[in-house]
């Protein structure tokens, strides 16, 4: 998979104008967004993996195989930011989701070790209200005992009110689950073309 960084944007006029379908990755701060992006694209350092949550403050665009864009947006639910900065980031993301015609699908990351938070539920409802195709990747599934994984996936689907088949268990450490996610993304990208 060929993946290259294109631009970090704040305003609509900075968004790429190539017309490629976009897959947006959203998730709570510290859910493993950068690790997910690196594993999905089979790259070690495409997205910066930090020890501190809340590192992504801009909308980052990555061109994949000259066919589509992977878009990394700031994590939600991170409290250690000023109210002003949180509001600015909220506005920036809202503008993107409301105005961007190229969005083919959204991959919402949820930590498989825990039930979805209220922030996760709010994000799901927001995306559904915009009628965007969504798939959920349950990250860090390797940290859930094998006997409890099915239950964890069912909990996520029930709490987010989505079908179980829309929840994909993934592990960036074990590199598992990404083939299924790539195939599903590809389906949405084909529909958008």
N, CA, C and O of each residue as an XYZ file, in Angstrom:
772
protein
N       0.850     -1.184      0.000
C       0.000      0.000      0.000
C       0.890      1.240      0.000
O       1.756      1.394      0.861
N       0.669      2.111     -0.965
C       1.450      3.349     -1.037
C       0.709      4.432     -0.244
O      -0.447      4.738     -0.537
N       1.365      5.000      0.741
C       0.733      6.020      1.577
C       1.663      7.206      1.718
O       2.836      7.051      2.056
N       1.134      8.396      1.458
C       1.979      9.590      1.622
C       1.188     10.723      2.265
O       0.007     10.928      1.985
N       1.880     11.447      3.133
C       1.282     12.598      3.801
C       1.054     13.692      2.762
O       1.927     13.951      1.933
N      -0.117     14.339      2.801
C      -0.429     15.410      1.850
C      -0.367     16.773      2.528
O       0.409     17.639      2.124
N      -1.197     16.964      3.574
C      -1.257     18.275      4.228
C      -1.950     18.162      5.589
O      -2.784     17.282      5.803
N      -1.594     19.063      6.496
C      -2.334     19.261      7.740
C      -3.137     20.538      7.547
O      -2.579     21.587      7.226
N      -4.436     20.448      7.740
C      -5.303     21.587      7.441
C      -6.101     22.032      8.657
O      -6.417     21.239      9.544
N      -6.417     23.322      8.673
C      -7.285     23.894      9.696
C      -8.559     24.411      9.026
O      -9.664     24.238      9.540
N      -8.376     25.054      7.856
C      -9.494     25.721      7.166
C      -9.852     24.989      5.868
O      -9.003     24.324      5.273
N     -11.103     25.112      5.435
C     -11.547     24.456      4.195
C     -10.665     24.769      2.985
O     -10.448     23.902      2.138
N     -10.159     25.992      2.898
C      -9.335     26.344      1.726
C      -8.009     25.576      1.688
O      -7.316     25.574      0.670
N      -7.663     24.924      2.803
C      -6.432     24.121      2.846
C      -6.685     22.648      2.488
O      -5.737     21.897      2.254
N      -7.944     22.238      2.446
C      -8.258     20.851      2.138
C      -7.802     20.527      0.724
O      -7.889     21.377     -0.162
N      -7.311     19.293      0.496
C      -6.911     18.903     -0.867
C      -8.096     18.992     -1.832
O      -9.234     18.700     -1.462
N      -7.816     19.394     -3.061
C      -8.877     19.553     -4.062
C      -8.777     18.503     -5.165
O      -9.120     18.776     -6.315
N      -8.312     17.318     -4.821
C      -8.107     16.268     -5.823
C      -9.375     15.493     -6.129
O      -9.433     14.764     -7.119
N     -10.396     15.643     -5.288
C     -11.662     14.951     -5.514
C     -11.630     13.466     -5.198
O     -12.544     12.738     -5.584
N     -10.586     12.995     -4.498
C     -10.495     11.571     -4.144
C     -11.443     11.250     -2.990
O     -11.623     12.076     -2.095
N     -12.057     10.053     -2.997
C     -12.907      9.666     -1.863
C     -12.089      9.621     -0.579
O     -10.915      9.250     -0.595
N     -12.717     10.000      0.533
C     -11.996     10.071      1.806
C     -12.578      9.130      2.849
O     -13.794      9.000      2.989
N     -11.671      8.472      3.582
C     -12.030      7.658      4.739
C     -11.492      8.386      5.954
O     -10.289      8.618      6.065
N     -12.386      8.748      6.869
C     -12.010      9.532      8.039
C     -11.895      8.615      9.257
O     -12.772      7.788      9.509
N     -10.808      8.771     10.005
C     -10.615      7.979     11.221
C     -10.887      8.884     12.427
O     -10.221      9.902     12.620
N     -11.877      8.493     13.232
C     -12.224      9.254     14.433
C     -12.110      8.349     15.651
O     -12.197      7.126     15.541
N     -11.915      8.959     16.800
C     -11.864      8.181     18.036
C     -11.461      9.048     19.204
O     -10.904     10.135     19.050
N     -11.761      8.531     20.371
C     -11.396      9.208     21.609
C      -9.880      9.333     21.687
O      -9.160      8.504     21.131
N      -9.396     10.354     22.366
C      -7.961     10.488     22.593
C      -7.457      9.234     23.279
O      -8.093      8.729     24.205
N      -6.333      8.738     22.837
C      -5.666      7.573     23.439
C      -6.316      6.231     23.086
O      -6.064      5.226     23.751
N      -7.154      6.214     22.039
C      -7.796      4.958     21.631
C      -6.868      4.160     20.707
O      -7.119      2.990     20.417
N      -5.796      4.809     20.253
C      -4.842      4.136     19.373
C      -5.019      4.506     17.912
O      -4.804      3.683     17.023
N      -5.419      5.771     17.665
C      -5.662      6.222     16.295
C      -4.416      6.145     15.417
O      -4.462      5.604     14.312
N      -3.301      6.688     15.911
C      -2.070      6.685     15.111
C      -1.587      5.262     14.859
O      -1.177      4.941     13.744
N      -1.630      4.415     15.866
C      -1.234      3.009     15.698
C      -2.146      2.319     14.687
O      -1.681      1.526     13.868
N      -3.445      2.621     14.743
C      -4.407      2.054     13.797
C      -4.060      2.471     12.369
O      -4.022      1.641     11.461
N      -3.809      3.764     12.182
C      -3.484      4.281     10.845
C      -2.198      3.636     10.319
O      -2.129      3.243      9.155
N      -1.191      3.532     11.173
C       0.069      2.917     10.751
C      -0.130      1.439     10.383
O       0.427      0.972      9.390
N      -0.913      0.706     11.168
C      -1.159     -0.713     10.881
C      -2.025     -0.878      9.632
O      -1.783     -1.769      8.818
N      -3.030     -0.018      9.483
C      -3.923     -0.086      8.319
C      -3.149      0.131      7.021
O      -3.389     -0.546      6.021
N      -2.219      1.086      7.051
C      -1.456      1.432      5.840
C      -0.163      0.631      5.720
O       0.593      0.793      4.762
N       0.085     -0.243      6.712
C       1.298     -1.064      6.745
C       2.560     -0.202      6.720
O       3.547     -0.520      6.055
N       2.491      0.889      7.463
C       3.633      1.795      7.588
C       3.956      1.950      9.065
O       3.063      1.884      9.910
N       5.229      2.156      9.377
C       5.617      2.277     10.786
C       5.390      3.672     11.353
O       4.997      3.827     12.509
N       5.642      4.687     10.528
C       5.611      6.049     11.076
C       4.826      7.030     10.220
O       5.186      8.204     10.142
N       3.760      6.569      9.578
C       2.952      7.495      8.778
C       2.290      8.507      9.713
O       2.356      9.715      9.488
N       1.659      8.000     10.750
C       1.027      8.861     11.757
C       1.902      8.830     13.008
O       2.430      7.781     13.378
N       2.050      9.970     13.648
C       2.881     10.076     14.840
C       2.193      9.422     16.029
O       1.057      9.756     16.367
N       2.893      8.487     16.655
C       2.365      7.831     17.854
C       3.016      8.490     19.063
O       4.229      8.404     19.250
N       2.200      9.149     19.881
C       2.743      9.844     21.047
C       2.358      9.156     22.345
O       1.408      8.375     22.385
N       3.090      9.445     23.388
C       2.749      8.898     24.709
C       1.648      9.711     25.362
O       0.942      9.229     26.248
N       1.511     10.952     24.913
C       0.498     11.834     25.492
C      -0.711     11.886     24.577
O      -0.551     12.091     23.374
N      -1.928     11.705     25.109
C      -3.117     11.830     24.261
C      -3.305     13.266     23.799
O      -2.776     14.201     24.400
N      -4.069     13.427     22.718
C      -4.400     14.772     22.246
C      -3.320     15.419     21.401
O      -3.246     16.645     21.328
N      -2.474     14.612     20.756
C      -1.391     15.169     19.931
C      -1.900     15.725     18.606
O      -1.408     16.751     18.137
N      -2.882     15.059     17.998
C      -3.402     15.524     16.717
C      -4.297     16.727     16.965
O      -5.318     16.628     17.646
N      -3.902     17.868     16.404
C      -4.695     19.093     16.593
C      -5.236     19.634     15.275
O      -6.014     20.588     15.249
N      -4.806     19.003     14.176
C      -5.198     19.449     12.847
C      -5.866     18.288     12.117
O      -5.881     17.162     12.613
N      -6.417     18.567     10.941
C      -6.951     17.500     10.101
C      -5.831     17.110      9.146
O      -5.391     17.917      8.327
N      -5.373     15.862      9.256
C      -4.246     15.388      8.449
C      -4.745     14.507      7.315
O      -5.517     13.574      7.531
N      -4.294     14.815      6.104
C      -4.698     14.071      4.907
C      -3.526     13.233      4.399
O      -2.408     13.730      4.262
N      -3.795     11.949      4.119
C      -2.795     11.040      3.569
C      -3.357     10.429      2.276
O      -4.464      9.889      2.274
N      -2.594     10.515      1.184
C      -3.027      9.923     -0.082
C      -2.636      8.443     -0.087
O      -1.485      8.096      0.178
N      -3.608      7.575     -0.393
C      -3.382      6.129     -0.380
C      -3.530      5.575     -1.802
O      -4.583      5.694     -2.430
N      -2.457      4.974     -2.281
C      -2.450      4.319     -3.602
C      -2.975      5.210     -4.733
O      -3.490      4.707     -5.731
N      -2.847      6.517     -4.577
C      -3.346      7.485     -5.578
C      -4.851      7.328     -5.829
O      -5.381      7.895     -6.784
N      -5.553      6.548     -4.960
C      -6.976      6.254     -5.179
C      -7.912      6.929     -4.186
O      -9.046      7.276     -4.516
N      -7.414      7.110     -2.955
C      -8.280      7.671     -1.918
C      -7.434      8.371     -0.860
O      -6.212      8.230     -0.823
N      -8.110      9.126     -0.007
C      -7.443      9.842      1.091
C      -7.858      9.223      2.411
O      -9.024      8.898      2.635
N      -6.866      9.069      3.279
C      -7.124      8.689      4.661
C      -7.017      9.982      5.455
O      -6.023     10.700      5.341
N      -8.026     10.283      6.254
C      -8.065     11.554      6.972
C      -8.062     11.282      8.478
O      -8.915     10.566      9.002
N      -7.084     11.873      9.150
C      -6.928     11.726     10.601
C      -7.368     13.029     11.251
O      -6.783     14.084     11.008
N      -8.399     12.948     12.076
C      -8.901     14.153     12.757
C      -8.537     14.084     14.239
O      -8.238     13.004     14.749
N      -8.558     15.218     14.933
C      -8.209     15.199     16.363
C      -9.114     14.269     17.167
O     -10.301     14.130     16.872
N      -8.533     13.632     18.191
C      -9.305     12.766     19.082
C     -10.287     13.591     19.894
O     -10.029     14.755     20.199
N     -11.403     12.992     20.240
C     -12.390     13.699     21.068
C     -12.306     13.209     22.509
O     -11.711     12.170     22.792
N     -12.909     13.972     23.411
C     -12.963     13.569     24.812
C     -11.681     13.819     25.582
O     -11.474     13.239     26.648
N     -10.811     14.683     25.050
C      -9.552     14.953     25.755
C      -9.707     16.207     26.585
O      -9.866     17.297     26.035
N      -9.663     16.076     27.891
C     -10.006     17.180     28.794
C      -8.862     18.159     29.047
O      -9.107     19.301     29.436
N      -7.624     17.733     28.833
C      -6.499     18.599     29.204
C      -6.173     19.645     28.142
O      -5.011     19.861     27.801
N      -7.208     20.282     27.632
C      -7.037     21.331     26.643
C      -7.893     22.498     27.083
O      -8.911     22.322     27.752
N      -7.473     23.688     26.701
C      -8.265     24.851     27.086
C      -9.626     24.781     26.399
O      -9.773     24.180     25.335
N     -10.630     25.419     27.040
C     -11.975     25.461     26.462
C     -11.936     26.074     25.063
O     -12.612     25.613     24.144
N     -11.128     27.123     24.929
C     -11.023     27.831     23.649
C     -10.498     26.880     22.560
O     -11.035     26.829     21.453
N      -9.452     26.136     22.894
C      -8.872     25.215     21.912
C      -9.858     24.099     21.570
O      -9.991     23.723     20.406
N     -10.548     23.569     22.580
C     -11.543     22.521     22.331
C     -12.648     23.029     21.403
O     -13.094     22.314     20.506
N     -13.083     24.264     21.629
C     -14.134     24.849     20.788
C     -13.639     25.050     19.358
O     -14.364     24.782     18.400
N     -12.396     25.524     19.220
C     -11.815     25.730     17.882
C     -11.723     24.403     17.131
O     -12.066     24.319     15.952
N     -11.250     23.362     17.837
C     -11.129     22.057     17.197
C     -12.510     21.505     16.841
O     -12.685     20.903     15.782
N     -13.477     21.706     17.714
C     -14.850     21.261     17.455
C     -15.419     21.931     16.213
O     -16.044     21.276     15.379
N     -15.204     23.234     16.092
C     -15.678     23.982     14.921
C     -14.996     23.489     13.643
O     -15.639     23.296     12.611
N     -13.685     23.292     13.739
C     -12.903     22.835     12.588
C     -13.438     21.480     12.086
O     -13.630     21.282     10.886
N     -13.672     20.552     13.032
C     -14.170     19.223     12.655
C     -15.602     19.292     12.153
O     -15.950     18.612     11.187
N     -16.436     20.099     12.791
C     -17.825     20.235     12.381
C     -17.898     20.762     10.947
O     -18.678     20.262     10.137
N     -17.085     21.771     10.640
C     -17.036     22.332      9.286
C     -16.652     21.244      8.292
O     -17.269     21.106      7.235
N     -15.640     20.486      8.639
C     -15.179     19.412      7.746
C     -16.301     18.401      7.494
O     -16.618     18.105      6.342
N     -16.900     17.871      8.561
C     -17.925     16.837      8.398
C     -19.173     17.363      7.692
O     -19.814     16.629      6.939
N     -19.526     18.644      7.931
C     -20.735     19.208      7.325
C     -20.529     19.552      5.851
O     -21.451     19.426      5.045
N     -19.299     19.994      5.497
C     -19.095     20.531      4.152
C     -18.380     19.610      3.182
O     -18.521     19.781      1.971
N     -17.630     18.657      3.660
C     -16.770     17.860      2.788
C     -17.574     16.817      2.003
O     -18.114     15.869      2.574
N     -17.640     17.012      0.703
C     -18.401     16.117     -0.175
C     -17.684     14.789     -0.434
O     -18.320     13.798     -0.790
N     -16.358     14.770     -0.254
C     -15.559     13.599     -0.625
C     -15.609     12.458      0.399
O     -15.085     11.376      0.134
N     -16.234     12.684      1.573
C     -16.234     11.634      2.609
C     -16.983     10.396      2.106
O     -18.177     10.455      1.814
N     -16.254      9.267      2.010
C     -16.849      7.997      1.567
C     -17.324      7.189      2.768
O     -18.359      6.525      2.712
N     -16.553      7.253      3.862
C     -16.938      6.536      5.081
C     -16.119      7.046      6.263
O     -15.114      7.738      6.104
N     -16.585      6.678      7.443
C     -15.899      7.048      8.677
C     -15.599      5.762      9.443
O     -16.468      4.906      9.608
N     -14.358      5.640      9.908
C     -13.990      4.524     10.775
C     -13.902      5.087     12.192
O     -13.011      5.877     12.504
N     -14.838      4.671     13.044
C     -14.820      5.122     14.430
C     -14.102      4.079     15.269
O     -14.487      2.910     15.282
N     -13.062      4.501     15.967
C     -12.302      3.590     16.817
C     -12.865      3.612     18.233
O     -13.128      4.673     18.801
N     -13.041      2.418     18.788
C     -13.518      2.263     20.160
C     -12.591      1.257     20.833
O     -12.244      0.238     20.234
N     -12.193      1.529     22.057
C     -11.313      0.627     22.801
C     -12.077     -0.640     23.195
O     -13.054     -0.576     23.941
N     -11.624     -1.788     22.689
C     -12.316     -3.061     22.940
C     -12.330     -3.460     24.417
O     -13.151     -4.278     24.831
N     -11.420     -2.882     25.214
C     -11.335     -3.264     26.632
C     -12.441     -2.652     27.477
O     -12.698     -3.099     28.595
N     -13.100     -1.617     26.934
C     -14.113     -0.895     27.716
C     -15.383     -0.722     26.899
O     -15.357     -0.784     25.670
N     -16.489     -0.507     27.589
C     -17.719     -0.144     26.883
C     -17.524      1.233     26.258
O     -16.761      2.045     26.782
N     -18.207      1.510     25.139
C     -18.117      2.847     24.548
C     -18.525      3.915     25.563
O     -19.449      3.712     26.351
N     -17.837      5.040     25.536
C     -18.125      6.156     26.446
C     -19.270      6.997     25.878
O     -19.721      6.783     24.753
N     -19.721      7.945     26.672
C     -20.751      8.869     26.186
C     -20.231      9.650     24.978
O     -20.990      9.940     24.053
N     -18.938      9.993     24.984
C     -18.334     10.684     23.833
C     -18.422      9.820     22.578
O     -18.703     10.329     21.493
N     -18.180      8.500     22.723
C     -18.282      7.581     21.582
C     -19.719      7.547     21.049
O     -19.948      7.573     19.840
N     -20.673      7.488     21.972
C     -22.092      7.450     21.594
C     -22.471      8.742     20.881
O     -23.138      8.715     19.846
N     -22.039      9.888     21.446
C     -22.338     11.191     20.828
C     -21.759     11.274     19.420
O     -22.418     11.767     18.505
N     -20.524     10.790     19.243
C     -19.895     10.829     17.916
C     -20.672      9.952     16.941
O     -20.920     10.361     15.807
N     -21.057      8.756     17.366
C     -21.829      7.862     16.507
C     -23.143      8.528     16.085
O     -23.514      8.490     14.912
N     -23.841      9.136     17.044
C     -25.120      9.787     16.734
C     -24.920     10.975     15.787
O     -25.736     11.213     14.897
N     -23.834     11.711     15.988
C     -23.508     12.856     15.125
C     -23.284     12.377     13.682
O     -23.833     12.946     12.739
N     -22.473     11.328     13.527
C     -22.165     10.796     12.188
C     -23.420     10.218     11.532
O     -23.629     10.381     10.330
N     -24.247      9.549     12.320
C     -25.489      8.984     11.783
C     -26.435     10.096     11.331
O     -27.118      9.959     10.316
N     -26.475     11.197     12.086
C     -27.324     12.334     11.721
C     -26.887     12.942     10.385
O     -27.701     13.516      9.662
N     -25.597     12.813     10.065
C     -25.070     13.323      8.793
C     -25.188     12.276      7.674
O     -24.780     12.518      6.538
N     -25.752     11.116      8.017
C     -25.953     10.010      7.054
C     -24.641      9.544      6.415
O     -24.589      9.238      5.224
N     -23.593      9.496      7.227
C     -22.299      9.026      6.732
C     -22.165      7.525      6.995
O     -22.538      7.054      8.070
N     -21.634      6.761      6.019
C     -21.389      5.338      6.264
C     -20.321      5.184      7.359
O     -19.278      5.837      7.315
N     -20.596      4.310      8.343
C     -19.687      4.169      9.495
C     -19.351      2.699      9.702
O     -20.210      1.824      9.594
N     -18.075      2.448     10.003
C     -17.723      1.138     10.521
C     -16.931      1.386     11.794
O     -16.227      2.388     11.916
N     -17.052      0.474     12.728
C     -16.387      0.630     14.018
C     -15.241     -0.366     14.105
O     -15.422     -1.558     13.858
N     -14.074      0.125     14.454
C     -12.925     -0.745     14.704
C     -12.704     -0.791     16.211
O     -12.448      0.232     16.847
N     -12.808     -1.988     16.769
C     -12.582     -2.185     18.210
C     -11.083     -2.426     18.396
O     -10.581     -3.519     18.132
N     -10.381     -1.394     18.851
C      -8.921     -1.456     18.964
C      -8.477     -2.190     20.228
O      -9.264     -2.414     21.147
N      -7.209     -2.553     20.247
C      -6.565     -3.175     21.411
C      -7.235     -4.485     21.812
O      -7.241     -4.856     22.986
N      -7.803     -5.186     20.818
C      -8.518     -6.425     21.117
C      -7.572     -7.500     21.667
O      -8.005     -8.429     22.349
N      -6.289     -7.361     21.365
C      -5.302     -8.325     21.900
C      -5.208     -8.253     23.417
O      -4.731     -9.195     24.051
N      -5.657     -7.146     24.009
C      -5.596     -6.986     25.463
C      -6.864     -7.513     26.156
O      -6.974     -7.483     27.381
N      -7.812     -7.993     25.346
C      -9.036     -8.592     25.894
C      -8.848    -10.113     25.869
O      -8.493    -10.664     24.827
N      -9.080    -10.805     27.002
C      -8.943    -12.267     26.990
C      -9.797    -12.877     25.872
O     -10.925    -12.444     25.637
N      -9.250    -13.881     25.190
C      -9.944    -14.490     24.039
C     -11.377    -14.914     24.382
O     -12.272    -14.799     23.545
N     -11.595    -15.397     25.598
C     -12.925    -15.865     25.994
C     -13.925    -14.720     26.149
O     -15.133    -14.954     26.190
N     -13.428    -13.484     26.235
C     -14.326    -12.343     26.472
C     -14.472    -11.439     25.246
O     -15.168    -10.426     25.310
N     -13.828    -11.791     24.139
C     -13.834    -10.915     22.956
C     -15.210    -10.819     22.291
O     -15.637     -9.730     21.907
N     -15.894    -11.935     22.155
C     -17.221    -11.921     21.510
C     -18.165    -11.043     22.316
O     -18.913    -10.243     21.754
N     -18.129    -11.195     23.637
C     -18.976    -10.373     24.515
C     -18.637     -8.881     24.373
O     -19.531     -8.035     24.327
N     -17.342     -8.572     24.303
C     -16.900     -7.174     24.167
C     -17.433     -6.560     22.870
O     -17.898     -5.420     22.864
N     -17.363     -7.316     21.778
C     -17.847     -6.827     20.479
C     -19.362     -6.644     20.515
O     -19.885     -5.664     19.986
N     -20.067     -7.594     21.144
C     -21.535     -7.476     21.270
C     -21.907     -6.246     22.090
O     -22.842     -5.527     21.740
N     -21.180     -6.002     23.181
C     -21.445     -4.807     24.012
C     -21.302     -3.537     23.192
O     -22.146     -2.643     23.258
N     -20.222     -3.464     22.418
C     -19.980     -2.261     21.596
C     -21.149     -2.065     20.629
O     -21.670     -0.958     20.491
N     -21.555     -3.147     19.963
C     -22.639     -3.023     18.976
C     -23.948     -2.610     19.650
O     -24.692     -1.792     19.108
N     -24.235     -3.170     20.830
C     -25.483     -2.832     21.529
C     -25.486     -1.386     22.019
O     -26.476     -0.671     21.862
N     -24.373     -0.963     22.612
C     -24.312      0.398     23.167
C     -24.359      1.455     22.061
O     -24.959      2.516     22.235
N     -23.722      1.159     20.921
C     -23.716      2.119     19.809
C     -24.915      1.929     18.866
O     -25.080      2.679     17.904
N     -25.745      0.920     19.152
C     -26.935      0.641     18.338
C     -26.581      0.411     16.868
O     -27.174      1.008     15.969
N     -25.605     -0.464     16.646
C     -25.217     -0.824     15.282
C     -25.123     -2.356     15.197
O     -24.950     -3.023     16.217
N     -25.237     -2.909     13.990
C     -25.135     -4.372     13.867
C     -23.749     -4.876     14.279
O     -22.749     -4.183     14.091
N     -23.699     -6.082     14.840
C     -22.431     -6.682     15.260
C     -21.466     -6.769     14.075
O     -20.259     -6.594     14.237
N     -22.007     -7.041     12.880
C     -21.136     -7.174     11.704
C     -20.465     -5.861     11.304
O     -19.550     -5.864     10.481
N     -20.904     -4.745     11.872
C     -20.275     -3.443     11.595
C     -19.132     -3.139     12.552
O     -18.487     -2.097     12.434
N     -18.871     -4.048     13.510
C     -17.780     -3.858     14.475
C     -16.643     -4.819     14.107
O     -16.829     -6.035     14.057
N     -15.479     -4.253     13.854
C     -14.320     -5.038     13.429
C     -13.261     -5.045     14.529
O     -12.678     -3.999     14.816
N     -12.994     -6.199     15.154
C     -11.940     -6.258     16.169
C     -10.566     -6.175     15.503
O     -10.272     -6.941     14.585
N      -9.727     -5.248     15.964
C      -8.385     -5.092     15.395
C      -7.333     -5.009     16.499
O      -7.604     -4.593     17.626
N      -6.129     -5.420     16.130
C      -4.993     -5.278     17.034
C      -3.800     -4.762     16.236
O      -3.301     -5.437     15.336
N      -3.351     -3.556     16.578
C      -2.175     -2.979     15.917
C      -0.924     -3.746     16.309
O       0.031     -3.823     15.537
N      -0.930     -4.318     17.516
C       0.224     -5.080     18.006
C       0.359     -6.392     17.241
O       1.439     -6.747     16.770
N      -0.771     -7.111     17.128
C      -0.748     -8.410     16.452
C      -1.000     -8.292     14.945
O      -0.903     -9.274     14.208
N      -1.327     -7.074     14.501
C      -1.638     -6.810     13.077
C      -2.794     -7.699     12.598
O      -2.730     -8.274     11.511
N      -3.834     -7.805     13.403
C      -4.995     -8.613     13.025
C      -6.233     -7.746     12.817
O      -6.403     -6.713     13.464
N      -7.092     -8.191     11.900
C      -8.359     -7.510     11.650
C      -8.302     -6.445     10.575
O      -9.343     -5.951     10.141
N      -7.112     -6.083     10.137
C      -6.985     -4.951      9.210
C      -7.400     -5.290      7.780
O      -7.864     -4.418      7.045
N      -7.236     -6.544      7.386
C      -7.637     -6.961      6.033
C      -9.140     -6.743      5.853
O      -9.584     -6.229      4.826
N      -9.921     -7.142      6.870
C     -11.378     -6.973      6.826
C     -11.749     -5.493      6.767
O     -12.642     -5.099      6.018
N     -11.054     -4.675      7.564
C     -11.330     -3.232      7.577
C     -11.000     -2.638      6.207
O     -11.780     -1.853      5.668
N      -9.841     -3.011      5.640
C      -9.455     -2.509      4.305
C     -10.494     -2.872      3.249
O     -10.850     -2.050      2.405
N     -10.978     -4.120      3.306
C     -11.977     -4.565      2.332
C     -13.268     -3.762      2.449
O     -13.880     -3.394      1.446
N     -13.674     -3.494      3.700
C     -14.916     -2.715      3.911
C     -14.732     -1.277      3.434
O     -15.618     -0.715      2.791
N     -13.594     -0.688      3.745
C     -13.297      0.679      3.277
C     -13.345      0.704      1.752
O     -13.909      1.623      1.158
N     -12.756     -0.301      1.127
C     -12.712     -0.373     -0.331
C     -14.113     -0.385     -0.934
O     -14.359      0.235     -1.969
N     -15.033     -1.099     -0.274
C     -16.424     -1.130     -0.741
C     -17.013      0.270     -0.751
O     -17.654      0.669     -1.724
N     -16.800      1.025      0.331
C     -17.328      2.391      0.424
C     -16.667      3.310     -0.604
O     -17.326      4.176     -1.179
N     -15.365      3.123     -0.836
C     -14.653      3.954     -1.797
C     -15.179      3.699     -3.205
O     -15.366      4.640     -3.976
N     -15.417      2.442     -3.545
C     -15.974      2.094     -4.871
C     -17.329      2.753     -5.071
O     -17.634      3.244     -6.158
N     -18.142      2.762     -4.016
C     -19.478      3.378     -4.116
C     -19.388      4.878     -4.349
O     -20.241      5.459     -5.019
N     -18.367      5.497     -3.800
C     -18.239      6.963     -3.860
C     -17.755      7.429     -5.238
O     -18.007      8.568     -5.630
N     -17.070      6.562     -5.962
C     -16.481      6.964     -7.269
C     -17.531      7.194     -8.324
O     -17.200      7.533     -9.461
